[in-house]
């Protein structure tokens, strides 16, 4: 996934969170709900970015 696709995906989930918060009157910020939805989507799909699959190198 390139940078533009990643940012677009984040903004779409943020917008979806804002819409849900305004429609349902939930008392949490829309971007927080959007990030929770993104996290749940990533957990269901079972995919992680390639960067997280590599072990970290210590300096």
C-alpha positions as protocol buffer text, in pm:
chain_id: "A"
residue {
  index: 1
  type: UNK
  ca { x: 0 y: 0 z: 0 }
}
residue {
  index: 2
  type: UNK
  ca { x: 153 y: 331 z: -96 }
}
residue {
  index: 3
  type: UNK
  ca { x: 136 y: 651 z: 105 }
}
residue {
  index: 4
  type: UNK
  ca { x: -160 y: 806 z: -77 }
}
residue {
  index: 5
  type: UNK
  ca { x: -371 y: 493 z: -40 }
}
residue {
  index: 6
  type: UNK
  ca { x: -290 y: 473 z: 331 }
}
residue {
  index: 7
  type: UNK
  ca { x: -381 y: 836 z: 400 }
}
residue {
  index: 8
  type: UNK
  ca { x: -701 y: 800 z: 197 }
}
residue {
  index: 9
  type: UNK
  ca { x: -799 y: 491 z: 396 }
}
residue {
  index: 10
  type: UNK
  ca { x: -737 y: 671 z: 725 }
}
residue {
  index: 11
  type: UNK
  ca { x: -947 y: 970 z: 618 }
}
residue {
  index: 12
  type: UNK
  ca { x: -1232 y: 747 z: 499 }
}
residue {
  index: 13
  type: UNK
  ca { x: -1245 y: 571 z: 836 }
}
residue {
  index: 14
  type: UNK
  ca { x: -1225 y: 906 z: 1016 }
}
residue {
  index: 15
  type: UNK
  ca { x: -1515 y: 1037 z: 809 }
}
residue {
  index: 16
  type: UNK
  ca { x: -1717 y: 721 z: 875 }
}
residue {
  index: 17
  type: UNK
  ca { x: -1651 y: 762 z: 1247 }
}
residue {
  index: 18
  type: UNK
  ca { x: -1767 y: 1126 z: 1237 }
}
residue {
  index: 19
  type: UNK
  ca { x: -2086 y: 1032 z: 1053 }
}
residue {
  index: 20
  type: UNK
  ca { x: -2170 y: 750 z: 1295 }
}
residue {
  index: 21
  type: UNK
  ca { x: -2105 y: 972 z: 1599 }
}
residue {
  index: 22
  type: UNK
  ca { x: -2330 y: 1247 z: 1464 }
}
residue {
  index: 23
  type: UNK
  ca { x: -2608 y: 1007 z: 1364 }
}
residue {
  index: 24
  type: UNK
  ca { x: -2609 y: 806 z: 1686 }
}
residue {
  index: 25
  type: UNK
  ca { x: -2512 y: 1082 z: 1928 }
}
residue {
  index: 26
  type: UNK
  ca { x: -2230 y: 877 z: 2078 }
}
residue {
  index: 27
  type: UNK
  ca { x: -2012 y: 1067 z: 2325 }
}
residue {
  index: 28
  type: UNK
  ca { x: -1672 y: 970 z: 2182 }
}
residue {
  index: 29
  type: UNK
  ca { x: -1481 y: 1164 z: 1915 }
}
residue {
  index: 30
  type: UNK
  ca { x: -1546 y: 1057 z: 1556 }
}
residue {
  index: 31
  type: UNK
  ca { x: -1178 y: 1003 z: 1468 }
}
residue {
  index: 32
  type: UNK
  ca { x: -1139 y: 771 z: 1769 }
}
residue {
  index: 33
  type: UNK
  ca { x: -1435 y: 563 z: 1656 }
}
residue {
  index: 34
  type: UNK
  ca { x: -1291 y: 560 z: 1305 }
}
residue {
  index: 35
  type: UNK
  ca { x: -957 y: 428 z: 1428 }
}
residue {
  index: 36
  type: UNK
  ca { x: -1133 y: 159 z: 1634 }
}
residue {
  index: 37
  type: UNK
  ca { x: -1323 y: 55 z: 1321 }
}
residue {
  index: 38
  type: UNK
  ca { x: -998 y: 48 z: 1122 }
}
residue {
  index: 39
  type: UNK
  ca { x: -833 y: -164 z: 1392 }
}
residue {
  index: 40
  type: UNK
  ca { x: -1123 y: -409 z: 1392 }
}
residue {
  index: 41
  type: UNK
  ca { x: -1113 y: -429 z: 1011 }
}
residue {
  index: 42
  type: UNK
  ca { x: -740 y: -503 z: 1019 }
}
residue {
  index: 43
  type: UNK
  ca { x: -789 y: -772 z: 1284 }
}
residue {
  index: 44
  type: UNK
  ca { x: -1068 y: -940 z: 1085 }
}
residue {
  index: 45
  type: UNK
  ca { x: -868 y: -933 z: 762 }
}
residue {
  index: 46
  type: UNK
  ca { x: -565 y: -1070 z: 943 }
}
residue {
  index: 47
  type: UNK
  ca { x: -317 y: -853 z: 755 }
}
residue {
  index: 48
  type: UNK
  ca { x: -40 y: -637 z: 891 }
}
residue {
  index: 49
  type: UNK
  ca { x: 185 y: -392 z: 712 }
}
residue {
  index: 50
  type: UNK
  ca { x: 510 y: -551 z: 591 }
}
residue {
  index: 51
  type: UNK
  ca { x: 706 y: -326 z: 826 }
}
residue {
  index: 52
  type: UNK
  ca { x: 553 y: -503 z: 1126 }
}
residue {
  index: 53
  type: UNK
  ca { x: 649 y: -847 z: 996 }
}
residue {
  index: 54
  type: UNK
  ca { x: 1023 y: -775 z: 1021 }
}
residue {
  index: 55
  type: UNK
  ca { x: 1207 y: -785 z: 1352 }
}
residue {
  index: 56
  type: UNK
  ca { x: 1335 y: -452 z: 1479 }
}
residue {
  index: 57
  type: UNK
  ca { x: 1710 y: -393 z: 1466 }
}
residue {
  index: 58
  type: UNK
  ca { x: 1870 y: -244 z: 1773 }
}
residue {
  index: 59
  type: UNK
  ca { x: 2116 y: 40 z: 1725 }
}
